[in-house]
Amino acid sequence: MNVRQKLLGGYLLVAVTVAATALISWHVSTRSAEQAAALEAARLASGIAKDVSLGLVREDDDEVATPLYYSPSALDHYLRRIHETQQRDVVVVDYGGYIIGDVVAENVGTHFDHDSGDEVARTVDDGESRIFIETSPGHPDGIRQVVVPMQNKIGRTIGAVILEYTPTYDQMMNATRQARTVTVASAAVVILLVAGLGLGLARSVTRRITSLTTAVGSIRTGDYSRRVPTEGRDEIGRLARAFNSMADQLERSARQILAKEYTDSILANAGEGICGIDQAGRIAFANEAAGRITGLGVSGLLQREATVLLPEAGDVLTTGTREGRLQRPDDTTVRVEYTVSGLEKEGRPFGAVVVLRDVTRQRDLEHDLRHQALHDGLTGLPNRKLLLDRLDHALTRARASGERIALLYLDLDGFKRVNDSLGHNAGDLLLRTAAERLTSVLRPQDTVARLGGDEFAVLLEAPGTDTVEDLTRACLDAISRPFLVHGREAVVTVSIGTVPDAARYADADEVVRNADVAMYAAKDLGKNRSMTFETRMHEQLLSRLDQENRLRDAVHRGEMRLHLQPVVTVPGLAMSGAEALIRWQDPHRGLQAPGTFIPLAEETGMIIEIDRWILLEACHTVRHWQQKNPRTAPAWVSVNLSAAHLDLPDLTDHVAYALAATGLSPHCLVLELTETVLMRDVAVTSGRLDELRRLGVRIAIDDFGTGYSSLGYLRDIPVDVLKIDRSFITGLVGNGRQQELVSAIMQLGHTLGLRVVAEGVEDADQLALLSVMGCKYAQGYHLGRPEPAESLYSRLSAPVLNP
């Protein structure tokens, strides 16, 4: 880009800036008018919303204001008065988006669907005001609308008010039109002035600069005779005079410059050491880099025998590249790579050139990289890659010699708890200490490796008959001793999978896999133990993986089934409510009970999706039953929540969605949680349950008495239902002590105002005894087994035939 273009570009930038400023001013003015219109409309709509939801302000303070929301006629009169006096159209919708008030009477009772972005529903959900453009065949340009939430006295959103504010918007836009016109006209005048000034100045300046740059181009080609006019006393004129003076000096110097050899300078400044060797094998030339690398300096190298100086050179210098360690006079050593190249003249050798390179840091770095690639950075132990390499070599030797090798796969139990509670630094310290303990109890020839996380492996080569068992026990004992971490005592254990005859398997990967499978089998049996690999373990793992894959898509494939188990009143035995239970129609194994797949779902995280399905399905089923046959329908349905679902911050939203989508009353839904889940974090759990109860949902403690039973958490956690675990009902008949305990639990629950349900009632004697003890609700196989909702509905709705 030349100077003229730059000058014109600068003035163009000024013009663009002026235009941009005008456009910004136009935009700001327009936006301000739009925002003012929207704010005014929102303020007016908020007032109307308060009138509708709270009632009109009364002159008499003793008179209670009646909300227009509950009086269709008063609401209609109020909206018509606003339409007649203020020429404004107002629409009032309820929580579900249905119109409960409109000047157009035909619209009342219909669903408001004129906002393509669903702004009204979103305002009802989050309580935030919004504006949107209503489009219709009668108004192709759209009608500006503002929607505000309508809240009752307790702050709960019960609907929304939609107000048209197009006239207000048009008035405010007309008021700012003149200011915008003046801004644009002023900007156009300024742009024209700047453009004219830029063209004139650019023409004046670039003419002299063009002459100067042409002369400079001639100098670059070797023509030093070119001169430029020196008119003017400004900077360009002074630059022209300086150029002419410089051209004179260059022209004189060009005649005086002679060819000069730069070889010595290049050699002296080379980064690599360069030595010239004469015909007698002595160093005749050396640069500064060679003196620095050898530690002898240039003077110390001259006339020295090259073969004595260079490592691995031997008695005679031969052409090629070698590497070795060079001993310096200060007793330090460096790793050098040197290349010898022979020199010839007229076919006869007369010496050589040696190029030295210091490769000490490069080799050290390569060594570090190799070490890092094969070792764990935290513990310094071999990593998985090095373990597999050593295991491969050990397998090869074992097959050739017949010697025995074994592999232990170790996983720390409870490490995550330490890591989460004391921090990652404490966890790293514990891992390093564990590595040291394992190394100390094993033999020097054994390989201890860290595979990642809290997993280790031990390769035992040529162990004796009892060595594998003894070393496995030593590892268990070493890890089970308490760890002192940052002044705190931490206790972890280890689960170990053992492959004592590794040489019988195909490769290292298969050996490690089998040891891993055995380790997980040890964990499944209670941890802090070792298990020897058996073929059935791998088959069980494959079966588990296959089941996990099928379960992952079971909800989407429609394989889940809802079963209901009645909860009856005592002594009338009429169904009061029902508990929602899930079954899986596995295409390979048939109908599966929860115990066969729920633990797997909880472990893999799929339990959340299953929980959401059964919540929505239970609400839908019971609501449909209540509408179809309210006489036989359960008054409430209870749904179990998992620990993972309770941890979700949007749990309340999911429950609210299920209720809204199905139309089930919140008072008809009971959410069941076990004591163990409730007591994991009382503060968080209590807050989450408070949110659910504010929806109107009731909370039940399931399996009461099997977890952290205490009066304290009944005081701190908001619950409504207490379900006595079936273990207290089994053996109740004939056991006076157990009867007293169950009676005390029921009295406690009734005293606290809780609904008490006895679970696991299996026979008539248990039911009769519970009735005498004052039990009001019971559940169990004697009273009704879990069955499909359709089956339960048909059975309870069948007409009773009188004889």
Summary of the structure (lengths in Angstrom):
residues: 803
radius of gyration: 44.7
end to end distance: 109.0
largest distance: 138.9
contacts: 2397
relative contact order: 0.04
helix: 50%
strand: 22%
